[in-house]
Amino acid sequence: MQFIDAAPIAGTRRTADGYLVADVRTARTGIQLYAGHEVGKPEMATVKVYRPEDQVFDKASLGSYAHKPVTNDHPDEAVTADNWKALSVGQIGDEVARDGEFVRIPLIVMDGATISEIEGGKRELSAGYTCDLAWEPGTTPAGEKYDAIQKDIRINHVAIVQRGRAGSEARIGDGVRSWGAAPFTSDQKPKEDKIMTLKTVTVDGIPVEVTDQGAT
């Protein structure tokens, strides 16, 4: 099943050739909400999907980031050797590592028009990936209930987007097109044509995902 998550771009620099280089946070652990119809459960209004540490930081999952393409927004299809030249604006490096609840990746953007957009404020990232969605209801170590678990996460690309869903800590950013299912907030009715942006706030020491309005 195809999914997308997001985060922001920070700490960028230009190379002598004019390329943009950054070391950024992207996908993270935790529970995210999805519309039931997006994940094969149309009878459910919302589905709580758990991204456990042992899956997000699995060696094979982290390794799948290396040398994958960077795109400007999510493409309408998976990036492959057949369409890479048309869709890619850069590439992820191979020094992928855990950074708290996030995955940290080095990337380079080589397309001048995309670099101009980033420097103009389009500074968030959204990971496009596939995974097995295991319908195994349970409770996280923090006591949060979930309906399904993501397993065997494999990255296809990382997109530069206007706003990200992993929160403002994941930047250069998160936006969504039609590639994959995207999380939304529990205070909004799921819609096929609208995906809500989430922020992470801390309430009594517990991180909680809310909308921009809820964060305020």
N, C-alpha and C positions, 0 to 999 in steps of 0.2 A: 504494500500500500504506500502511496506517495504522501509525504507530509512536508510542511514548511514551518520553520521557527525563525525568530529573529533577534537581533541585538545591535549596539552602535560602533562607529569607527572613531578611533582616537589615536593620537601620537603618530600622525602621518608625516612623511618627509618626501622630498623629491630627489631623484637620482640625477646624475649629470646628464642623462639622456632625456630627462623630463618625465620619467615614469613616477607614479606615486606608490610608495611603500608604506605599509602599516602592520602593526602587530595588534590584533584585535580579539575581543571575546565574541563568541557566537553562541551556539546552542547550549542549553543548560538542563539540569535535572529538575524533578518536581512533577506536580500535577498540572495538566492543562485541560481546558474544556473544549469539546468539539461538538458540532451539530451532529446528531445521530445519523442523518442521511449521508454525511460526508464519510463516515467510517463503517458503512454497511449495516447500520441499525436504525432504519427510518422510523421504527416504532418508539424510539427513545428521543425525547426532545434534545437532551444533552448527554454527553458521555464524558466521564472523567478518565483521562488517559494518564498513566503514570510512566515517567521516564526515570527509572532507578539508576543509581550511580554505577552499578555493575554492568549496565548496558551502555549508558552514555560514554563511560570511560573504558569500555572494553577495548583491548588492544587492537582488534580487527576494526572496530568502529572508528577509533581515533585514526588508525592508519588509512581509512578510506577517504580522509580529507586530503591527504598529500597529493599535490599536483593536479587537483581537480579544478575545473574552470570557474572563474568569477564572471557573473553576468550582470548586465544593467537591467534591473527588475527581473522577475521570474519569467522564463520563457513558457510558452504554451505546451512544451513537450520536454522530455528528458534530454539533457545534452549528451550527444554521442559523437563518435568520430565523423559521422555523416553531416552533422550540423554545427560542429564545434567552431569552425572558421566564421560562421555567420553570427553566432551567439556570444562567443567569449570576448571579454574585454580585459582579461587578466588571468592570473593563476594563483593558487594557494601553494605555499611552500611546504617543506616536509617536517619542520620542527613544531609539530602539533603536541599540545600538552594540556593537562588539567590546570585550571585556575579557579580554585574554590568550587562553586557549583556550575561553572561555565567551562567550555572548551576554548582554549586560546590558539589562534592560528596566525601565521605570518602570510601576508598576501601582497601581490603587486598588481596594480592596475596600469595598463599600458595604452589604453585608448584615450586620446586627448579630450574628446568630447565628454566622456564619462568623468575624467579627472576634473574638468571644469564644473560638472554638476556636483561632484563631491565637495569641491572647494566653495561652491555656492550654497551648501547646506544639506545636500542629500547624503547623509552620513550614517546610515544604518545598514546592517547586514541581515540577511535572512537565509538560513540554510535550507536547501531543497534536498530531501533524502527519501529513501525507501526504508521500510521496516516491516517486520511481522507484528501484527497486532493480536496479542494473545488475550482472549476473553477470560481472564482469571481474576474475578473480583477479590479485593483484599483491602488491607489497611497498611499505610506506610509506617516506617519507624516513628514518624512524627504524629501518628494517630489520625491521618487523613484517609478517608475511604476512597477507593477508585473502582472503576468498572473493567479496565483493561490495562495491559502493560505493553509498552513498545519493546521489541526484542530485535536483535540482529540489525541494528541501525547502520545504514550504508549511505554515505554522502554522494550525491550526484553533482551538485554545484552549490555555490554560495552567491546569492544575489545582493547587489547594492540596491537599497530601497529607501523610500522617503521616511517611513516610520517602522520601528521594529516591535515584535511581540515579546521578546525576551526581556524587555525593559530598557531603560535609558543607559544601563551599564554595558549593554551590548551594542557598541557603535564602532565602526563607521556606520547602523542600522536596521527596519522591517516593513515590508509592504508585501502585498500579495497579488498575484495574478491567478491564472487558472491551474498552475502546477501544484497539485497536492492539496491536502486538507489543512486548514489553518485554525488555530484556537480562537475562541471568542470569550467574552465575559458573561457571567451568569446572570447579570441584571438586564440582558438584552435578549430578545427573541431571536433565535438563529435565522439567518436569511442567506440564501445562496449568493446574493449579489452584494453582501456587506459583511466584512470581517472586522471585528473591533480591535482596537489597539490596547494593549495591556501595559500597565506599569506595576512595578513591584514596590510595595511599601511594607514597613515593619510595624506590626501591632502586637504589643506586649511581647516583643522578642521573636514573633513568628512572621516570616515573609508571606505576604498575601498579594495576589494579582488582582488589580482593579483597573477601571477605566481612568482616563485623564480626569474626568469629573469627580470620580470617587476618590482619587488621590488628593485632589484639592480639598 
